Amino acid sequence: MSKVVEFPTELIRRYSGPAPRYTSYPTALQFDDHFSEDDLRRAVERSDSSPLSVYVHVPFCSSPCYYCGCTRTITRQPGTIEHYVKRLVHEIAMQGQLFGRRRQVRQLHFGGGTPTILDPVQFGRIIGALDYHFGLCEQDDREYSIEIDPRTLGEETLTGLAALGFNRVSFGVQDLDAEVQQAINRIQPAQMSWDAIAQAREAGFKSVSLDLIYGLPKQTLESFTHTLDEVAAARPDRIAVYAYAHMPHLFKAQRQIHLRDLPTPDQRLELLQRSIEHLTAHGYVYIGMDHFALPNDDLSKALEHGDLQRNFQGYSTQGGADLLGLGMSAISRIGDCYSQNTKDLKRYGAMVDDGHLPVVRGLWLTEEDQLRRRVIEDLMCRGQVDARAIERDYGVRFEQHFAIELQRLMSLQQDGLVDWDHRAIRVTQAGRLLARNVAQVFDAYTPPPSAAGMRRHAQAI
């Protein structure tokens, strides 16, 4: 996929409706409650012995950030957190009985919430349980990452995490402007972020990433340009620039944000364009969607070599591995199924205490789902689909099987977003920012634009 990024403003306006992010296909909206703990057990029994990717969800925050759409619980009660850690360690033990130590953990990610709300002893217990029941990796090419709110860092936090094996860190910054920070209830002086980066480097972390958000209340082109310049000057290895999705019907905290304070659709486009122009001018490679990386970063190399993958954490170099999600609301991808743990904290604890895996919903993928997943992953990660390779790997005649989809694709081709020459579909430079829209053509579950399900998807831009 080319590193060139075009910004076709009029086309983006036209295609800027809701669209899935395709961290999975089918998306989580298709999961149903007929999928049970027994289904997950059966999937694990059928799985191979390749290395695992593990996600650990820590759902707690001490105060709400108004923009947040994550599954989290606001608490400052140490007892609540400790009870959760005990259940999490128990879940790890139960999952370990299924997997055994035959599948070493090559990729590990702690997300939240705010994972660093845990104390060093609690981190040690969770890591110790993972090592005992699964086996952690000590090789230099492992990816052990953690999301961190710089406001939670103590003097020894990062050195302690490095000693436990973490080698990648993602710091939430969002925006450096004081007025924006006030509007989102996240006061975080810039120096706090720069100190966090310095501490991570000193502790020996291999990769440092910063998260930004465009489209926040009170945000202006001038103020966000300043944020972009300051962040790029700090030279993190990766930068994510997420689009704020205002969905107060789903996320109560967002009701604290006034519509009048949000940038207009045209201003959001300007913010996105400025982000791409500034970060690429500072030497960052546009990976896709929200992600940027320095040229020598593993993500940039994966993009160049065609090895880029996508999973529930976004773009990855090892996304094709089976993913085991641990903790409340966590999602697993094992073989040809997805499963999700309960999002209810009390129910999670009760199920684990009763000796049950806390699975409440999921999905077995049909052969058709797996075929379409491959097409969508190729579009999102490599920017092209080799029709002959699909025919060879899935035993279908591409043009016949996707006749309706190729007909729909014609309008995108006329708009210059894709090329189709009967051998391959290629996303053009003009189409890179609209890859979600291209992929959506092959989504068999896409509801009509007026359907309620579309209200659960954020705008494509």
Long-range contacts (C-beta under 8 A, 24 or more apart in sequence): 1-288, 1-303, 1-306, 1-308, 1-382, 1-383, 1-384, 1-427, 1-432, 2-383, 2-429, 3-285, 3-286, 3-303, 4-429, 5-276, 5-280, 5-286, 5-429, 5-432, 5-433, 6-429, 6-430, 6-432, 6-433, 7-272, 7-273, 7-276, 7-277, 7-433, 8-416, 8-430, 8-433, 9-269, 9-273, 11-415, 11-416, 11-417, 11-430, 11-434, 12-269, 12-433, 12-434, 12-461, 13-265, 13-269, 14-415, 15-417, 15-434, 15-437, 15-460, 15-461, 16-265, 16-459, 16-460, 16-461, 17-449, 17-454, 17-459, 17-460, 18-449, 18-454, 18-455, 18-457, 18-458, 18-459, 18-460, 19-436, 19-437, 19-440, 19-457, 19-458, 19-459, 19-460, 20-436, 20-439, 20-440, 20-443, 20-446, 20-457, 21-289, 21-436, 21-457, 21-458, 22-310, 22-376, 22-377, 22-380, 22-436, 22-439, 23-310, 23-311, 23-312, 23-313, 23-314, 24-311, 24-312, 24-331, 24-333, 24-338, 24-373, 25-369, 25-372, 25-373, 25-376, 25-377, 25-443, 26-338, 26-363, 26-365, 26-369, 26-373, 26-443, 26-445, 27-445, 28-331, 28-338, 28-340, 29-445, 29-453, 29-456, 30-363, 30-445, 31-338, 31-340, 31-361, 31-362, 31-363, 32-361, 32-362, 32-363, 33-360, 33-361, 35-337, 35-339, 35-359, 35-361, 35-362, 35-363, 35-364, 36-359, 37-356, 37-357, 37-359, 39-337, 39-339, 39-359, 39-362, 39-364, 40-332, 40-334, 40-337, 40-339, 40-357, 40-359, 40-362, 41-98, 41-357, 43-334, 43-335, 43-336, 43-337, 43-339, 44-98, 44-99, 44-334, 45-98, 46-335, 47-103, 47-322, 47-334, 47-335, 49-102, 49-103, 50-103, 50-321, 50-322, 51-103, 51-104, 51-105, 51-106, 51-107, 51-137, 51-321, 52-99, 52-103, 52-104, 52-105, 52-106, 52-107, 52-134, 52-321, 52-322, 52-323, 52-324, 53-105, 53-106, 53-107, 53-108, 53-109, 53-311, 53-316, 53-318, 53-319, 53-321, 53-322, 53-323, 53-324, 54-105, 54-107, 54-108, 54-109, 54-130, 54-134, 54-323, 54-324, 54-325, 54-326, 55-108, 55-109, 55-110, 55-111, 55-312, 55-313, 55-323, 55-324, 55-325, 55-326, 55-330, 55-331, 56-88, 56-108, 56-109, 56-110, 56-111, 56-115, 56-126, 56-326, 56-327, 56-330, 57-111, 57-112, 57-113, 57-325, 57-326, 57-327, 57-328, 57-329, 57-330, 58-84, 58-110, 58-111, 58-112, 58-113, 58-114, 58-115, 58-117, 58-118, 58-327, 59-84, 59-112, 59-113, 59-327, 59-328, 59-329, 59-345, 60-84, 60-112, 60-113, 60-114, 60-117, 61-112, 61-113, 61-114, 61-117, 61-149, 62-114, 62-117, 62-152, 63-185, 64-185, 64-253, 65-174, 65-184, 65-185, 65-186, 65-253, 66-183, 66-184, 66-185, 66-186, 66-253, 66-254, 66-256, 66-257, 67-174, 67-184, 67-213, 67-216, 67-244, 67-253, 67-254, 67-257, 68-251, 68-253, 68-254, 69-245, 69-247, 69-250, 69-251, 69-254, 70-112, 70-113, 71-113, 71-328, 71-329, 71-343, 72-112, 72-113, 72-114, 73-113, 73-345, 81-117, 81-118, 81-122, 82-122, 83-349, 84-327, 84-328, 84-345, 84-349, 85-118, 85-122, 85-125, 85-126, 87-348, 87-349, 87-352, 87-353, 88-126, 88-326, 88-327, 89-125, 89-126, 89-129, 90-352, 90-353, 91-326, 91-327, 91-352, 91-357, 91-358, 92-126, 92-129, 92-130, 92-133, 92-134, 92-326, 93-129, 93-133, 94-352, 94-355, 94-357, 95-133, 95-324, 95-326, 95-357, 96-129, 96-132, 96-133, 96-134, 97-133, 99-133, 99-134, 99-324, 101-133, 101-134, 101-135, 103-134, 103-135, 103-322, 104-134, 104-135, 104-136, 104-137, 105-130, 105-134, 105-135, 105-136, 105-137, 106-137, 106-139, 106-142, 106-143, 106-318, 106-321, 107-142, 107-143, 107-144, 107-316, 107-318, 107-321, 108-136, 108-142, 108-143, 108-144, 108-145, 108-165, 108-166, 109-143, 109-144, 109-145, 109-146, 109-147, 109-313, 110-145, 110-146, 110-147, 110-166, 111-146, 111-147, 111-313, 112-147, 114-147, 114-148, 114-149, 114-152, 115-146, 115-147, 115-148, 116-146, 116-148, 116-149, 116-152, 116-153, 116-157, 117-152, 120-156, 120-160, 123-160, 123-161, 123-164, 124-164, 127-164, 127-165, 136-165, 138-165, 140-206, 142-167, 143-167, 143-168, 143-316, 143-317, 143-318, 144-168, 145-169, 145-170, 145-207, 146-170, 147-172, 148-172, 148-196, 150-188, 150-192, 150-193, 150-195, 150-196, 151-188, 151-192, 153-196, 153-199, 157-199, 158-196, 158-199, 158-200, 158-202, 158-203, 158-205, 159-203, 161-203, 162-203, 162-204, 162-205, 166-205, 167-204, 167-205, 167-206, 167-207, 168-205, 168-206, 168-207, 168-208, 168-209, 169-200, 169-205, 169-207, 169-208, 169-209, 170-208, 170-209, 170-210, 170-211, 170-238, 170-240, 171-196, 171-197, 171-200, 171-208, 171-209, 171-210, 171-211, 171-236, 172-211, 173-210, 173-211, 173-212, 173-227, 173-231, 174-211, 174-212, 174-213, 174-216, 175-212, 175-213, 175-216, 175-219, 175-223, 175-224, 175-227, 176-226, 176-227, 176-230, 176-231, 177-218, 177-219, 177-223, 177-224, 177-226, 177-227, 179-218, 179-223, 180-216, 180-217, 180-218, 180-219, 180-223, 182-218, 183-216, 183-217, 183-218, 183-257, 183-261, 184-216, 184-217, 184-257, 185-256, 190-230, 193-234, 194-234, 197-234, 197-236, 207-237, 207-238, 207-297, 207-298, 208-236, 208-237, 208-238, 209-236, 209-237, 209-238, 209-239, 209-240, 210-234, 210-236, 210-238, 210-239, 210-240, 211-239, 211-240, 211-242, 212-239, 212-240, 212-241, 212-242, 212-275, 213-241, 213-242, 213-243, 213-244, 214-241, 214-242, 214-243, 214-244, 214-268, 214-271, 214-272, 214-275, 215-243, 215-244, 215-246, 215-262, 215-263, 215-268, 215-271, 216-244, 216-262, 216-263, 217-257, 217-258, 217-261, 217-262, 218-261, 219-263, 219-271, 220-263, 220-267, 221-267, 221-270, 221-271, 221-274, 224-271, 224-274, 224-275, 225-274, 225-278, 228-274, 228-275, 228-278, 228-279, 229-278, 229-282, 232-278, 232-279, 232-282, 232-284, 233-282, 235-294, 237-293, 237-294, 237-297, 238-291, 238-292, 238-293, 238-294, 238-297, 238-299, 239-279, 239-284, 239-291, 239-292, 239-293, 240-290, 240-291, 240-292, 240-314, 241-272, 241-275, 241-279, 241-290, 241-292, 242-290, 243-268, 243-272, 243-290, 243-458, 243-459, 243-461, 245-458, 245-459, 247-455, 247-456, 247-458, 249-455, 250-456, 268-461, 269-461, 272-433, 272-461, 286-432, 287-315, 288-315, 288-380, 288-381, 288-432, 288-435, 289-314, 289-315, 289-380, 289-435, 289-436, 290-314, 291-315, 306-382, 308-381, 308-382, 309-377, 309-381, 310-377, 310-380, 310-381, 315-381, 319-381, 328-358, 336-364, 336-365, 336-369, 336-370, 337-362, 337-363, 337-364, 337-365, 338-362, 338-363, 338-365, 367-394, 368-444, 369-444, 370-394, 371-396, 371-401, 372-442, 372-443, 372-444, 375-402, 375-439, 375-442, 376-439, 376-442, 376-443, 379-425, 379-427, 379-435, 379-438, 379-439, 379-442, 380-435, 380-436, 380-439, 383-426, 383-427, 383-432, 383-435, 384-424, 384-425, 384-426, 384-427, 385-424, 385-425, 386-423, 386-424, 387-422, 387-423, 387-424, 387-425, 388-423, 402-442, 405-441, 405-442, 408-441, 409-438, 409-441, 412-437, 412-438, 412-441, 433-461, 434-460, 434-461, 436-460
